Amino acid sequence: MITLEARLDEAHYYIGRIEMGRDRYPEAIEAFAAVGPSREFRDAKAQASQLLIETAFASDIRAFFDTQRRAYPSAAEQLFLLEADSLRDWTGESLKAYDRGLTAFPQSFSLLYGRAMVHESEGELGAMENDLRSILVQDPNHAATLNALGYTLTNHTQRYEEAADLIERALSLSPGDPAILDSLGWVYYKLGQYNQSEVLLRQAHNAFPDPEVAAHLGEVLWMQGRQVEARDIWRDGLTRVPDHPIILEAAERLGADLL
């Protein structure tokens, strides 16, 4: 197909997959690098970056994506996102990739949101809030950002009223979203509104029985004196994700024996 110049991107992509299966990583990376903007583009670059993560250094990943952006400038924003994700295991490198991306695309919602999450993971809450509010300046009704900011304020500050307002706005824009229901239920718990909190968290848990939602619902039940129900919810969450850190932290903090 390559000799005939037919469906080139698809052909390079599957050569990359074949070479990867043979553990011929340099050849696989070269093939994935040759895939241009197409249906296979994102996965090809993600596969190449995973191979680089396993076999090379941060400098090699930076060089790979720099070359890719020069080759495919129309996909530069997407490539910055992939680069930042690829560099997350090297201290400070993911943040630098987001900084480079935002120099080129200063209003990119995806890059601002991604950098905000890195700031949160590093405890830089002021920088995280600045990035999320930069998105809201451009789009005050961006539900995912309203929820992310409200949830982070709930977990890391005592600005609960402000957080509740942000999350309520998010829910009005995206009714029934389990992640937003969970956030709102959690901030109502922090505000001492246990009944409202339980209603929302049960809705979230029924729609999406995620262990983090289970951790929140169990804590609300525990604080209402319903320890048996709380343990059942937490144990169910642990059957889905054993040793889930948020469930275990809540149980330990509240003195709950889950054995």
N, C-alpha and C positions, 0 to 999 in steps of 0.2 A: 504493500500500500504506500509506503514512503517512497519507493522507487517510482511509482506511478503518480506520486503527489496527490493521492486520494485520501480524504478524511485524515489529514495529517495529525491533528490534535488527538484524535481518538487512537490512532496508531501509536504515537509516542507514549500515550498514557498506558496502553496495554503492554508495550515493551517494558516500561518501567515496572509494572506489576509482575511481569515474568522475571525480570532481572532481580527484583526484590525477593521473589520466591526462591531464587537460586542463591541468595545471600551475596549477590554481586552488587554491593551498595553503590560504589562510584558510578557504575553503568546505569543503575536505576535512577540515581539522582540526576544524571545527565539527561536521561529520557524524560523524566518528569519536568525538568527545566525547559525542555523544548515544547511543552504543551502551551499553546496560546489561549487567549480568552475563548472559552467554549464551555460546554456542559461539564467537561472533565477538569476545567482549570483549577478550581479551588481545591479539589481533592488531590490533584497532582502536586500542588505546592505544599499542601499539608503533609502528604506522604514523604516528600523530599525533606521537609523540615524535621519530621519525626526521625528519619534516618540520620540526619545531621545531629540531632539531639543525642542519639545513641552512639555516634561514632566520632563526633568532631567537637569543636569549641565554639564559644559564643561568637568569636570573630569570624568563623566560617559561616555561621548562620547570618550574621550581618552582611557579609560579602555576598552570599547567595541572594538575599532579598534585594540588596542594592542593584545587583546585576539584573534581577528580574524586573525591577521597576524601570530600569533604563530600557529593557527590551519590550515591556508592556506598560507604557505610561498610563493608558486608560484604566488599568487595574491597580494603580498605585495605592489608593486608599485601602483596598482589600488586602494588598500585600503588606502594608504597614500593620494591619490588624493581625495577620498571620505571623508576622515577625515577632510582634510583641508577645503573642501567646507562646511562640516557640522558645522565647528567652526567659520564661517565667522561673526556671530553675536556677538561673544565674542572678545573684543578688544585684539589684539595681538596673539590670540590663533591660528588663521588660519596660520599666518606667522610661528609660532613655529612648526606647523604640517608640513609645507613645509620644514622647516629646518631639521626636523627629517627624512623626506623622502629623502632629498638630501644627508644626511649623509650616508644613505643606498644605494642610487642610484644617485651618484654625476653627472652623465651625462644624466639623464632623461630629455628629451625635455619637456615632459608634466609637470613635477614638476618645472622645471626652468621657463617655460612660466607662469604657474599658480602663482608662487611666484612673478614674474615680475609684474603681474597684481595687486597683493596685494600691492606691493611697490608703484605702480603708484597711487592707490587709497588713499594711506597714504602720498602722496607727496614726496616719497623718489625716485626721478627721477634718481639719480646716481646709486642706487642699482638696480632699474628696468633696466636701460641700461646695467649694468654689466651682469645681468642674460640673457637678450636677446642676448647680444654679445657672451656669453658663448655657446649659441645654434649655433650661426653663425660661431663660430670657428670650431665646429664639422661639420656643414653643411652650407656652405656659400650660398647655393641656397634654403634655407628654406623660401618659399615665405611668409607664414603667419607671420614669425618672422620679415622678412624684412619690411613687411607692418606695423606690430605693432610698430616697432621701429620708422619708418618714420612718422607714424601718431602721435605718442606721441611727437616726437621732434617738429612736426608742431604745436601741441596744447600747448606745455609747454615751448618752447624755440624759439629763432629766428634763429635757424640753418636750415633755409628753403632749402638752396641749398643741404645740406647734406641729409636732409629728402627727397627731390625730387629724389635724386640719388637712395636712398634705395627703394623708392616706385616704381620708374621706373624699377628697377631690378625685383621687385616682380611682376609687371605687365607683364614683358617679360617672366617670368616663369609660370604665370597663366593668360593668356590673357582673357579678358572679365569678370574677377571676379568683381562683383559689389562693394564689399567692397574695393578692391584695386583701382578701378576707382574713387570711392568717395574720398579715401585718396589722390590720385594724383590730382584730381580736386581741392581739398581743399588746398593743398600746392601750386598749381599754383595760386590760388586766393591770398594766402599770399604773393606770389612773384609778384603780380600785373598783372598776365597774364590772364585777365578776359575772353577773348574769348576762349582760350584753356580750361580754368577752366569750363566754361559753357558747352562746348561740352562734356567733360568727366562726369560732374555731371548729365547732361541730360541722358547720356547713363546709368549711375548707377541708376538713378531714374526710368527710363523706365524698367530696368531689375528688380529692387528691390525698390519699392516705400516706403522705410523706412523713418520715421519722421526725423531721423538724417540727411539722405541724403537731405530731403526736406529743412531742416534748412540751410544746406550749399548752395543748389541751390538758395533758396530764397535770401540769403545774397548777392550772386554774382549778381543776377538780380537787387536787390535793389541798389547796388553800381554802376550799369550801368544806373541808372535812370529809371528803369522799375518797378516802385513800384506796379502797379496793378498786374502784373504777379507774383511778389514776394509774395504779400499778398495771391493770389490764391493758390500758392504752399504751403505756410505756413498753410493756413486754411485747405487745403486738408490733410496735415500731422496731424493736430489736430483732424480731424474727425477720423483718425486711432488710435491715442493715445492722448486723451484729456489731456491738461495741460502738454504736453511734454516739459521738462525743457529746452532743447537746442533750440527749436523753440521759446519758450517764452523769453529766455535770448536774443536771436538775435533780436527779434522784439522790446524788451524794449531798448536794447542798441542802436538800429538804430532809435528809436522813431516812430515805426510803430504801428498804431492803428489797431488791428485785429477785433474789434467789428463791 
